[in-house]
Amino acid sequence: MKQKIIKTKAKEIFTKTNLPGADYVINQYVGCSHGCTYCYAKFISRWKGYGNWGTWIEAKINAPDLVRGRKISGKVFMSSVSDAYQPAEKELKLTRKVLENLDKNTDLSILTKSDLVLRDLDLLKQFKNIEVGFTINSFQGKDQQLFEPNSPENIKRVEAMKKLKKSGIRTYAFVSPIIPDVFDLDKVMKDTKDHADFYWFEFINLKGAGEEFKEILKSNYPESSKIIQNKDMLNLYNENIKSEIYKSDIKIRGIETH
Ligand code: SF4
């Protein structure tokens, strides 16, 4: 897919955050060519003016310089409005350079949808307190095309998680987005149980996903669309899934609803 890469320079790279489980975020990229149709960060496209979400990325080329020599106390999350291992990273190696220069005592949490993270295993191993998470869901085939058109398949993410865990890296599954009548908890558990040290869960952020996403559901998953439009049905669905999650024999770090 054709994408615009805009090279920029930032003044600061660690940003304070209210995201659960993190104190700072680091976004060496803004924008994401994985182009997930439910992505809550899509709103950024409106004020950047480069085009639709998924067609452009900004690369903060001085990010590696900005992390050099910095001691950050608190948890740093990479990344919140991009995927550090989206396709452009293969050539640009911006994430790799950031990891090279980042203080290895940093309490770092990386979340990705890409097995490209395996390339940096040598660096990941140098961090004293690191965890690598993969967004995992049960999408495949048509679901994947509709919701995550340019991301590596779930099976690749699970394989990468397995390899990292085997290499001694703490891993987690970020199970998201949980969409009524589409999400398959049993499949996710079966795929990840042996490879994830802990779990985060997130129900679909309907506000962030926006009207376009709701239209996708309406046209392709009418039952799901019916549930999300009815508050009582949606609450019931969410409560049932939560109780199923709590029955699972796993470590749960958090369950996010919006
Ligand atoms: S991988 Fe993450 S940041 Fe990128 S488009 Fe998908 S949800 Fe958004």
Boltz pocket constraint, residues with backbone or C-beta under 6 A from the ligand:
constraints:
  - pocket:
      binder: B
      contacts: [[A, 31], [A, 32], [A, 33], [A, 34], [A, 35], [A, 36], [A, 38], [A, 39], [A, 40], [A, 41], [A, 80], [A, 81], [A, 82], [A, 83], [A, 113], [A, 151]]
      max_distance: 6.0
